[in-house]
Amino acid sequence: MVRKGRNRALARRAFAPHLPRAIVERRSKGTPDSFQGEIFEHHHATLRDMLLGGALADQGLIDLSRLTRVFSGPVPMAPPDVGSLLRLVDVEAWLRSAPGRHE
């Protein structure tokens, strides 16, 4: 149910006494950017080793010199860059899960 431009109006009204006013009245949610940034920062070394020493690198499908510079650069990175790297990590993880491939 929508009321006065706010979706989930019934739930907001029901939980209003138990939630901060800013949450009850917000009109949009955040993005996953900060969460992706935390993942990248926390697992920086693992992600670097995974990409620089993985199947994508072995097959010449990624630019190793560019990724080396990226992983040597400042952390945190810009959200679009982190998202792009995490998509590469996702592909790398998928490749490593293929039968006959053990890393």
Backbone as XML, in Angstrom:
<?xml version="1.0"?>
<chain id="A" units="angstrom">
  <residue number="1" name="MET">
    <atom name="N" x="0.842" y="-1.176" z="0.000"/>
    <atom name="CA" x="0.000" y="0.000" z="0.000"/>
    <atom name="C" x="0.891" y="1.244" z="0.000"/>
  </residue>
  <residue number="2" name="VAL">
    <atom name="N" x="0.503" y="2.196" z="-0.804"/>
    <atom name="CA" x="1.237" y="3.454" z="-0.904"/>
    <atom name="C" x="0.362" y="4.563" z="-0.346"/>
  </residue>
  <residue number="3" name="ARG">
    <atom name="N" x="0.979" y="5.430" z="0.456"/>
    <atom name="CA" x="0.253" y="6.573" z="1.000"/>
    <atom name="C" x="1.174" y="7.782" z="1.018"/>
  </residue>
  <residue number="4" name="LYS">
    <atom name="N" x="0.709" y="8.869" z="0.439"/>
    <atom name="CA" x="1.479" y="10.116" z="0.354"/>
    <atom name="C" x="2.850" y="9.886" z="-0.290"/>
  </residue>
  <residue number="5" name="GLY">
    <atom name="N" x="2.875" y="9.053" z="-1.316"/>
    <atom name="CA" x="4.107" y="8.820" z="-2.056"/>
    <atom name="C" x="5.091" y="7.873" z="-1.403"/>
  </residue>
  <residue number="6" name="ARG">
    <atom name="N" x="4.725" y="7.274" z="-0.312"/>
    <atom name="CA" x="5.634" y="6.354" z="0.381"/>
    <atom name="C" x="5.096" y="4.934" z="0.267"/>
  </residue>
  <residue number="7" name="ASN">
    <atom name="N" x="5.934" y="4.051" z="-0.269"/>
    <atom name="CA" x="5.507" y="2.669" z="-0.349"/>
    <atom name="C" x="5.621" y="1.984" z="1.019"/>
  </residue>
  <residue number="8" name="ARG">
    <atom name="N" x="5.039" y="0.832" z="1.152"/>
    <atom name="CA" x="5.008" y="0.071" z="2.412"/>
    <atom name="C" x="4.416" y="0.895" z="3.556"/>
  </residue>
  <residue number="9" name="ALA">
    <atom name="N" x="3.411" y="1.694" z="3.256"/>
    <atom name="CA" x="2.820" y="2.604" z="4.241"/>
    <atom name="C" x="2.267" y="1.855" z="5.456"/>
  </residue>
  <residue number="10" name="LEU">
    <atom name="N" x="1.631" y="0.720" z="5.238"/>
    <atom name="CA" x="1.062" y="-0.036" z="6.348"/>
    <atom name="C" x="2.158" y="-0.526" z="7.293"/>
  </residue>
  <residue number="11" name="ALA">
    <atom name="N" x="3.220" y="-1.055" z="6.739"/>
    <atom name="CA" x="4.332" y="-1.530" z="7.570"/>
    <atom name="C" x="5.009" y="-0.367" z="8.286"/>
  </residue>
  <residue number="12" name="ARG">
    <atom name="N" x="5.174" y="0.737" z="7.606"/>
    <atom name="CA" x="5.788" y="1.914" z="8.238"/>
    <atom name="C" x="4.968" y="2.379" z="9.438"/>
  </residue>
  <residue number="13" name="ARG">
    <atom name="N" x="3.647" y="2.425" z="9.243"/>
    <atom name="CA" x="2.787" y="2.861" z="10.344"/>
    <atom name="C" x="2.844" y="1.870" z="11.504"/>
  </residue>
  <residue number="14" name="ALA">
    <atom name="N" x="2.857" y="0.588" z="11.196"/>
    <atom name="CA" x="2.877" y="-0.435" z="12.245"/>
    <atom name="C" x="4.167" y="-0.401" z="13.055"/>
  </residue>
  <residue number="15" name="PHE">
    <atom name="N" x="5.290" y="-0.154" z="12.386"/>
    <atom name="CA" x="6.579" y="-0.197" z="13.075"/>
    <atom name="C" x="7.115" y="1.174" z="13.471"/>
  </residue>
  <residue number="16" name="ALA">
    <atom name="N" x="6.402" y="2.222" z="13.152"/>
    <atom name="CA" x="6.858" y="3.587" z="13.436"/>
    <atom name="C" x="7.298" y="3.808" z="14.883"/>
  </residue>
  <residue number="17" name="PRO">
    <atom name="N" x="6.579" y="3.266" z="15.868"/>
    <atom name="CA" x="7.022" y="3.492" z="17.248"/>
    <atom name="C" x="8.359" y="2.832" z="17.589"/>
  </residue>
  <residue number="18" name="HIS">
    <atom name="N" x="8.793" y="1.896" z="16.748"/>
    <atom name="CA" x="9.993" y="1.118" z="17.061"/>
    <atom name="C" x="11.187" y="1.448" z="16.172"/>
  </residue>
  <residue number="19" name="LEU">
    <atom name="N" x="10.998" y="2.355" z="15.225"/>
    <atom name="CA" x="12.060" y="2.700" z="14.275"/>
    <atom name="C" x="12.413" y="4.179" z="14.359"/>
  </residue>
  <residue number="20" name="PRO">
    <atom name="N" x="13.664" y="4.509" z="13.998"/>
    <atom name="CA" x="14.032" y="5.925" z="13.926"/>
    <atom name="C" x="13.167" y="6.635" z="12.878"/>
  </residue>
  <residue number="21" name="ARG">
    <atom name="N" x="12.845" y="7.871" z="13.156"/>
    <atom name="CA" x="11.983" y="8.656" z="12.273"/>
    <atom name="C" x="12.529" y="8.713" z="10.846"/>
  </residue>
  <residue number="22" name="ALA">
    <atom name="N" x="13.852" y="8.812" z="10.705"/>
    <atom name="CA" x="14.466" y="8.898" z="9.374"/>
    <atom name="C" x="14.166" y="7.655" z="8.539"/>
  </residue>
  <residue number="23" name="ILE">
    <atom name="N" x="14.100" y="6.508" z="9.165"/>
    <atom name="CA" x="13.792" y="5.276" z="8.431"/>
    <atom name="C" x="12.317" y="5.235" z="8.068"/>
  </residue>
  <residue number="24" name="VAL">
    <atom name="N" x="11.471" y="5.588" z="8.982"/>
    <atom name="CA" x="10.032" y="5.571" z="8.725"/>
    <atom name="C" x="9.680" y="6.515" z="7.581"/>
  </residue>
  <residue number="25" name="GLU">
    <atom name="N" x="10.356" y="7.647" z="7.477"/>
    <atom name="CA" x="10.005" y="8.659" z="6.486"/>
    <atom name="C" x="10.845" y="8.631" z="5.210"/>
  </residue>
  <residue number="26" name="ARG">
    <atom name="N" x="11.832" y="7.767" z="5.131"/>
    <atom name="CA" x="12.680" y="7.787" z="3.935"/>
    <atom name="C" x="11.894" y="7.370" z="2.701"/>
  </residue>
  <residue number="27" name="ARG">
    <atom name="N" x="12.354" y="7.887" z="1.566"/>
    <atom name="CA" x="11.685" y="7.603" z="0.290"/>
    <atom name="C" x="12.500" y="6.683" z="-0.600"/>
  </residue>
  <residue number="28" name="SER">
    <atom name="N" x="13.744" y="6.458" z="-0.283"/>
    <atom name="CA" x="14.564" y="5.561" z="-1.099"/>
    <atom name="C" x="15.544" y="4.817" z="-0.207"/>
  </residue>
  <residue number="29" name="LYS">
    <atom name="N" x="16.074" y="3.753" z="-0.735"/>
    <atom name="CA" x="17.079" y="2.969" z="-0.023"/>
    <atom name="C" x="18.448" y="3.327" z="-0.553"/>
  </residue>
  <residue number="30" name="GLY">
    <atom name="N" x="19.441" y="2.913" z="0.162"/>
    <atom name="CA" x="20.804" y="3.096" z="-0.293"/>
    <atom name="C" x="21.139" y="2.095" z="-1.383"/>
  </residue>
  <residue number="31" name="THR">
    <atom name="N" x="22.351" y="2.160" z="-1.850"/>
    <atom name="CA" x="22.823" y="1.235" z="-2.870"/>
    <atom name="C" x="23.797" y="0.252" z="-2.237"/>
  </residue>
  <residue number="32" name="PRO">
    <atom name="N" x="24.150" y="-0.798" z="-2.945"/>
    <atom name="CA" x="25.104" y="-1.760" z="-2.390"/>
    <atom name="C" x="26.551" y="-1.279" z="-2.449"/>
  </residue>
  <residue number="33" name="ASP">
    <atom name="N" x="26.779" y="-0.045" z="-2.886"/>
    <atom name="CA" x="28.139" y="0.454" z="-3.060"/>
    <atom name="C" x="28.982" y="0.358" z="-1.793"/>
  </residue>
  <residue number="34" name="SER">
    <atom name="N" x="28.440" y="0.773" z="-0.668"/>
    <atom name="CA" x="29.250" y="0.757" z="0.554"/>
    <atom name="C" x="29.565" y="-0.670" z="0.977"/>
  </residue>
  <residue number="35" name="PHE">
    <atom name="N" x="28.607" y="-1.572" z="0.790"/>
    <atom name="CA" x="28.832" y="-2.972" z="1.131"/>
    <atom name="C" x="29.910" y="-3.571" z="0.227"/>
  </residue>
  <residue number="36" name="GLN">
    <atom name="N" x="29.856" y="-3.273" z="-1.064"/>
    <atom name="CA" x="30.873" y="-3.763" z="-1.986"/>
    <atom name="C" x="32.242" y="-3.206" z="-1.605"/>
  </residue>
  <residue number="37" name="GLY">
    <atom name="N" x="32.277" y="-1.952" z="-1.216"/>
    <atom name="CA" x="33.537" y="-1.339" z="-0.785"/>
    <atom name="C" x="34.122" y="-2.034" z="0.430"/>
  </residue>
  <residue number="38" name="GLU">
    <atom name="N" x="33.264" y="-2.387" z="1.375"/>
    <atom name="CA" x="33.728" y="-3.099" z="2.569"/>
    <atom name="C" x="34.293" y="-4.463" z="2.209"/>
  </residue>
  <residue number="39" name="ILE">
    <atom name="N" x="33.623" y="-5.158" z="1.306"/>
    <atom name="CA" x="34.116" y="-6.467" z="0.858"/>
    <atom name="C" x="35.495" y="-6.301" z="0.227"/>
  </residue>
  <residue number="40" name="PHE">
    <atom name="N" x="35.619" y="-5.310" z="-0.652"/>
    <atom name="CA" x="36.894" y="-5.094" z="-1.333"/>
    <atom name="C" x="38.000" y="-4.746" z="-0.337"/>
  </residue>
  <residue number="41" name="GLU">
    <atom name="N" x="37.716" y="-3.870" z="0.580"/>
    <atom name="CA" x="38.733" y="-3.472" z="1.550"/>
    <atom name="C" x="39.142" y="-4.634" z="2.449"/>
  </residue>
  <residue number="42" name="HIS">
    <atom name="N" x="38.171" y="-5.375" z="2.921"/>
    <atom name="CA" x="38.448" y="-6.473" z="3.862"/>
    <atom name="C" x="39.199" y="-7.621" z="3.193"/>
  </residue>
  <residue number="43" name="HIS">
    <atom name="N" x="38.890" y="-7.898" z="1.936"/>
    <atom name="CA" x="39.466" y="-9.042" z="1.233"/>
    <atom name="C" x="40.417" y="-8.622" z="0.113"/>
  </residue>
  <residue number="44" name="HIS">
    <atom name="N" x="40.971" y="-7.440" z="0.231"/>
    <atom name="CA" x="41.819" y="-6.844" z="-0.796"/>
    <atom name="C" x="42.903" y="-7.809" z="-1.279"/>
  </residue>
  <residue number="45" name="ALA">
    <atom name="N" x="43.682" y="-8.359" z="-0.380"/>
    <atom name="CA" x="44.801" y="-9.238" z="-0.757"/>
    <atom name="C" x="44.303" y="-10.523" z="-1.413"/>
  </residue>
  <residue number="46" name="THR">
    <atom name="N" x="43.250" y="-11.096" z="-0.883"/>
    <atom name="CA" x="42.701" y="-12.334" z="-1.446"/>
    <atom name="C" x="42.178" y="-12.098" z="-2.857"/>
  </residue>
  <residue number="47" name="LEU">
    <atom name="N" x="41.444" y="-10.990" z="-3.037"/>
    <atom name="CA" x="40.895" y="-10.673" z="-4.350"/>
    <atom name="C" x="42.014" y="-10.406" z="-5.355"/>
  </residue>
  <residue number="48" name="ARG">
    <atom name="N" x="43.051" y="-9.701" z="-4.913"/>
    <atom name="CA" x="44.204" y="-9.422" z="-5.781"/>
    <atom name="C" x="44.845" y="-10.730" z="-6.239"/>
  </residue>
  <residue number="49" name="ASP">
    <atom name="N" x="45.132" y="-11.613" z="-5.279"/>
    <atom name="CA" x="45.774" y="-12.882" z="-5.620"/>
    <atom name="C" x="44.881" y="-13.734" z="-6.517"/>
  </residue>
  <residue number="50" name="MET">
    <atom name="N" x="43.599" y="-13.697" z="-6.258"/>
    <atom name="CA" x="42.646" y="-14.483" z="-7.039"/>
    <atom name="C" x="42.633" y="-14.030" z="-8.499"/>
  </residue>
  <residue number="51" name="LEU">
    <atom name="N" x="42.584" y="-12.726" z="-8.720"/>
    <atom name="CA" x="42.521" y="-12.219" z="-10.087"/>
    <atom name="C" x="43.870" y="-12.274" z="-10.798"/>
  </residue>
  <residue number="52" name="LEU">
    <atom name="N" x="44.923" y="-11.879" z="-10.119"/>
    <atom name="CA" x="46.228" y="-11.823" z="-10.780"/>
    <atom name="C" x="46.808" y="-13.209" z="-11.036"/>
  </residue>
  <residue number="53" name="GLY">
    <atom name="N" x="46.353" y="-14.206" z="-10.282"/>
    <atom name="CA" x="46.883" y="-15.556" z="-10.459"/>
    <atom name="C" x="45.841" y="-16.561" z="-10.892"/>
  </residue>
  <residue number="54" name="GLY">
    <atom name="N" x="44.774" y="-16.113" z="-11.508"/>
    <atom name="CA" x="43.673" y="-17.004" z="-11.838"/>
    <atom name="C" x="43.560" y="-17.359" z="-13.303"/>
  </residue>
  <residue number="55" name="ALA">
    <atom name="N" x="42.460" y="-18.006" z="-13.617"/>
    <atom name="CA" x="42.184" y="-18.489" z="-14.971"/>
    <atom name="C" x="42.048" y="-17.347" z="-15.970"/>
  </residue>
  <residue number="56" name="LEU">
    <atom name="N" x="41.417" y="-16.259" z="-15.568"/>
    <atom name="CA" x="41.269" y="-15.119" z="-16.480"/>
    <atom name="C" x="42.638" y="-14.573" z="-16.885"/>
  </residue>
  <residue number="57" name="ALA">
    <atom name="N" x="43.531" y="-14.487" z="-15.918"/>
    <atom name="CA" x="44.894" y="-14.016" z="-16.195"/>
    <atom name="C" x="45.646" y="-15.040" z="-17.046"/>
  </residue>
  <residue number="58" name="ASP">
    <atom name="N" x="45.510" y="-16.317" z="-16.700"/>
    <atom name="CA" x="46.193" y="-17.380" z="-17.458"/>
    <atom name="C" x="45.809" y="-17.355" z="-18.930"/>
  </residue>
  <residue number="59" name="GLN">
    <atom name="N" x="44.576" y="-17.023" z="-19.218"/>
    <atom name="CA" x="44.079" y="-17.016" z="-20.595"/>
    <atom name="C" x="44.266" y="-15.667" z="-21.291"/>
  </residue>
  <residue number="60" name="GLY">
    <atom name="N" x="44.849" y="-14.698" z="-20.583"/>
    <atom name="CA" x="45.082" y="-13.381" z="-21.170"/>
    <atom name="C" x="43.811" y="-12.574" z="-21.373"/>
  </residue>
  <residue number="61" name="LEU">
    <atom name="N" x="42.792" y="-12.862" z="-20.569"/>
    <atom name="CA" x="41.502" y="-12.196" z="-20.729"/>
    <atom name="C" x="41.362" y="-10.920" z="-19.910"/>
  </residue>
  <residue number="62" name="ILE">
    <atom name="N" x="42.322" y="-10.662" z="-19.049"/>
    <atom name="CA" x="42.302" y="-9.426" z="-18.262"/>
    <atom name="C" x="43.652" y="-8.733" z="-18.411"/>
  </residue>
  <residue number="63" name="ASP">
    <atom name="N" x="43.651" y="-7.453" z="-18.205"/>
    <atom name="CA" x="44.847" y="-6.629" z="-18.322"/>
    <atom name="C" x="45.595" y="-6.672" z="-16.985"/>
  </residue>
  <residue number="64" name="LEU">
    <atom name="N" x="46.607" y="-7.537" z="-16.911"/>
    <atom name="CA" x="47.338" y="-7.723" z="-15.653"/>
    <atom name="C" x="48.045" y="-6.457" z="-15.188"/>
  </residue>
  <residue number="65" name="SER">
    <atom name="N" x="48.632" y="-5.707" z="-16.086"/>
    <atom name="CA" x="49.346" y="-4.495" z="-15.658"/>
    <atom name="C" x="48.368" y="-3.477" z="-15.084"/>
  </residue>
  <residue number="66" name="ARG">
    <atom name="N" x="47.214" y="-3.362" z="-15.702"/>
    <atom name="CA" x="46.203" y="-2.430" z="-15.179"/>
    <atom name="C" x="45.685" y="-2.892" z="-13.810"/>
  </residue>
  <residue number="67" name="LEU">
    <atom name="N" x="45.384" y="-4.187" z="-13.684"/>
    <atom name="CA" x="44.903" y="-4.692" z="-12.396"/>
    <atom name="C" x="45.961" y="-4.562" z="-11.311"/>
  </residue>
  <residue number="68" name="THR">
    <atom name="N" x="47.216" y="-4.760" z="-11.660"/>
    <atom name="CA" x="48.291" y="-4.582" z="-10.682"/>
    <atom name="C" x="48.306" y="-3.143" z="-10.183"/>
  </residue>
  <residue number="69" name="ARG">
    <atom name="N" x="48.146" y="-2.197" z="-11.101"/>
    <atom name="CA" x="48.090" y="-0.780" z="-10.702"/>
    <atom name="C" x="46.869" y="-0.509" z="-9.828"/>
  </residue>
  <residue number="70" name="VAL">
    <atom name="N" x="45.723" y="-1.088" z="-10.207"/>
    <atom name="CA" x="44.491" y="-0.883" z="-9.439"/>
    <atom name="C" x="44.665" y="-1.394" z="-8.011"/>
  </residue>
  <residue number="71" name="PHE">
    <atom name="N" x="45.224" y="-2.583" z="-7.869"/>
    <atom name="CA" x="45.389" y="-3.159" z="-6.536"/>
    <atom name="C" x="46.514" y="-2.493" z="-5.744"/>
  </residue>
  <residue number="72" name="SER">
    <atom name="N" x="47.372" y="-1.752" z="-6.420"/>
    <atom name="CA" x="48.427" y="-1.002" z="-5.728"/>
    <atom name="C" x="47.961" y="0.393" z="-5.350"/>
  </residue>
  <residue number="73" name="GLY">
    <atom name="N" x="46.815" y="0.796" z="-5.877"/>
    <atom name="CA" x="46.300" y="2.141" z="-5.651"/>
    <atom name="C" x="45.602" y="2.289" z="-4.312"/>
  </residue>
  <residue number="74" name="PRO">
    <atom name="N" x="45.028" y="3.446" z="-4.120"/>
    <atom name="CA" x="44.369" y="3.727" z="-2.844"/>
    <atom name="C" x="43.105" y="2.885" z="-2.637"/>
  </residue>
  <residue number="75" name="VAL">
    <atom name="N" x="42.910" y="2.538" z="-1.406"/>
    <atom name="CA" x="41.674" y="1.855" z="-0.988"/>
    <atom name="C" x="41.051" y="2.783" z="0.033"/>
  </residue>
  <residue number="76" name="PRO">
    <atom name="N" x="39.816" y="3.146" z="-0.038"/>
    <atom name="CA" x="38.782" y="2.605" z="-0.916"/>
    <atom name="C" x="38.849" y="3.176" z="-2.320"/>
  </residue>
  <residue number="77" name="MET">
    <atom name="N" x="38.235" y="2.445" z="-3.224"/>
    <atom name="CA" x="38.150" y="2.838" z="-4.625"/>
    <atom name="C" x="36.763" y="3.414" z="-4.891"/>
  </residue>
  <residue number="78" name="ALA">
    <atom name="N" x="36.608" y="3.972" z="-6.080"/>
    <atom name="CA" x="35.298" y="4.487" z="-6.486"/>
    <atom name="C" x="34.329" y="3.314" z="-6.667"/>
  </residue>
  <residue number="79" name="PRO">
    <atom name="N" x="33.073" y="3.484" z="-6.255"/>
    <atom name="CA" x="32.103" y="2.384" z="-6.336"/>
    <atom name="C" x="31.997" y="1.691" z="-7.686"/>
  </residue>
  <residue number="80" name="PRO">
    <atom name="N" x="31.990" y="2.408" z="-8.821"/>
    <atom name="CA" x="31.886" y="1.673" z="-10.090"/>
    <atom name="C" x="33.081" y="0.749" z="-10.324"/>
  </residue>
  <residue number="81" name="ASP">
    <atom name="N" x="34.263" y="1.187" z="-9.888"/>
    <atom name="CA" x="35.468" y="0.369" z="-10.065"/>
    <atom name="C" x="35.404" y="-0.883" z="-9.204"/>
  </residue>
  <residue number="82" name="VAL">
    <atom name="N" x="34.932" y="-0.741" z="-7.982"/>
    <atom name="CA" x="34.809" y="-1.898" z="-7.092"/>
    <atom name="C" x="33.809" y="-2.891" z="-7.673"/>
  </residue>
  <residue number="83" name="GLY">
    <atom name="N" x="32.695" y="-2.390" z="-8.151"/>
    <atom name="CA" x="31.692" y="-3.269" z="-8.747"/>
    <atom name="C" x="32.253" y="-4.032" z="-9.936"/>
  </residue>
  <residue number="84" name="SER">
    <atom name="N" x="33.025" y="-3.362" z="-10.779"/>
    <atom name="CA" x="33.631" y="-4.023" z="-11.938"/>
    <atom name="C" x="34.602" y="-5.107" z="-11.506"/>
  </residue>
  <residue number="85" name="LEU">
    <atom name="N" x="35.417" y="-4.811" z="-10.517"/>
    <atom name="CA" x="36.357" y="-5.810" z="-10.019"/>
    <atom name="C" x="35.638" y="-7.005" z="-9.413"/>
  </residue>
  <residue number="86" name="LEU">
    <atom name="N" x="34.588" y="-6.748" z="-8.665"/>
    <atom name="CA" x="33.861" y="-7.848" z="-8.042"/>
    <atom name="C" x="33.162" y="-8.715" z="-9.088"/>
  </residue>
  <residue number="87" name="ARG">
    <atom name="N" x="32.769" y="-8.133" z="-10.202"/>
    <atom name="CA" x="32.205" y="-8.954" z="-11.289"/>
    <atom name="C" x="33.282" y="-9.865" z="-11.879"/>
  </residue>
  <residue number="88" name="LEU">
    <atom name="N" x="34.509" y="-9.353" z="-12.013"/>
    <atom name="CA" x="35.611" y="-10.201" z="-12.473"/>
    <atom name="C" x="35.885" y="-11.324" z="-11.469"/>
  </residue>
  <residue number="89" name="VAL">
    <atom name="N" x="35.840" y="-10.991" z="-10.192"/>
    <atom name="CA" x="36.046" y="-12.003" z="-9.151"/>
    <atom name="C" x="34.957" y="-13.073" z="-9.235"/>
  </residue>
  <residue number="90" name="ASP">
    <atom name="N" x="33.740" y="-12.649" z="-9.510"/>
    <atom name="CA" x="32.636" y="-13.591" z="-9.647"/>
    <atom name="C" x="32.895" y="-14.563" z="-10.800"/>
  </residue>
  <residue number="91" name="VAL">
    <atom name="N" x="33.351" y="-14.043" z="-11.921"/>
    <atom name="CA" x="33.667" y="-14.901" z="-13.066"/>
    <atom name="C" x="34.820" y="-15.836" z="-12.718"/>
  </residue>
  <residue number="92" name="GLU">
    <atom name="N" x="35.827" y="-15.309" z="-12.068"/>
    <atom name="CA" x="36.979" y="-16.127" z="-11.673"/>
    <atom name="C" x="36.542" y="-17.256" z="-10.729"/>
  </residue>
  <residue number="93" name="ALA">
    <atom name="N" x="35.711" y="-16.948" z="-9.781"/>
    <atom name="CA" x="35.221" y="-17.973" z="-8.850"/>
    <atom name="C" x="34.423" y="-19.035" z="-9.602"/>
  </residue>
  <residue number="94" name="TRP">
    <atom name="N" x="33.624" y="-18.594" z="-10.573"/>
    <atom name="CA" x="32.835" y="-19.540" z="-11.372"/>
    <atom name="C" x="33.763" y="-20.454" z="-12.174"/>
  </residue>
  <residue number="95" name="LEU">
    <atom name="N" x="34.789" y="-19.876" z="-12.780"/>
    <atom name="CA" x="35.738" y="-20.677" z="-13.549"/>
    <atom name="C" x="36.442" y="-21.701" z="-12.666"/>
  </residue>
  <residue number="96" name="ARG">
    <atom name="N" x="36.806" y="-21.291" z="-11.464"/>
    <atom name="CA" x="37.497" y="-22.200" z="-10.541"/>
    <atom name="C" x="36.599" y="-23.323" z="-10.053"/>
  </residue>
  <residue number="97" name="SER">
    <atom name="N" x="35.306" y="-23.121" z="-10.138"/>
    <atom name="CA" x="34.395" y="-24.169" z="-9.674"/>
    <atom name="C" x="34.110" y="-25.209" z="-10.763"/>
  </residue>
  <residue number="98" name="ALA">
    <atom name="N" x="34.644" y="-24.971" z="-11.967"/>
    <atom name="CA" x="34.421" y="-25.894" z="-13.077"/>
    <atom name="C" x="35.075" y="-27.245" z="-12.771"/>
  </residue>
  <residue number="99" name="PRO">
    <atom name="N" x="34.416" y="-28.336" z="-13.181"/>
    <atom name="CA" x="35.006" y="-29.660" z="-12.967"/>
    <atom name="C" x="36.390" y="-29.758" z="-13.578"/>
  </residue>
  <residue number="100" name="GLY">
    <atom name="N" x="37.301" y="-30.356" z="-12.840"/>
    <atom name="CA" x="38.671" y="-30.542" z="-13.320"/>
    <atom name="C" x="39.584" y="-29.383" z="-13.036"/>
  </residue>
  <residue number="101" name="ARG">
    <atom name="N" x="39.082" y="-28.289" z="-12.520"/>
    <atom name="CA" x="39.913" y="-27.118" z="-12.215"/>
    <atom name="C" x="40.012" y="-26.987" z="-10.707"/>
  </residue>
  <residue number="102" name="HIS">
    <atom name="N" x="41.217" y="-27.041" z="-10.175"/>
    <atom name="CA" x="41.397" y="-26.936" z="-8.716"/>
    <atom name="C" x="42.431" y="-25.880" z="-8.430"/>
  </residue>
  <residue number="103" name="GLU">
    <atom name="N" x="42.049" y="-24.873" z="-7.660"/>
    <atom name="CA" x="42.962" y="-23.791" z="-7.276"/>
    <atom name="C" x="42.816" y="-23.544" z="-5.810"/>
  </residue>
</chain>
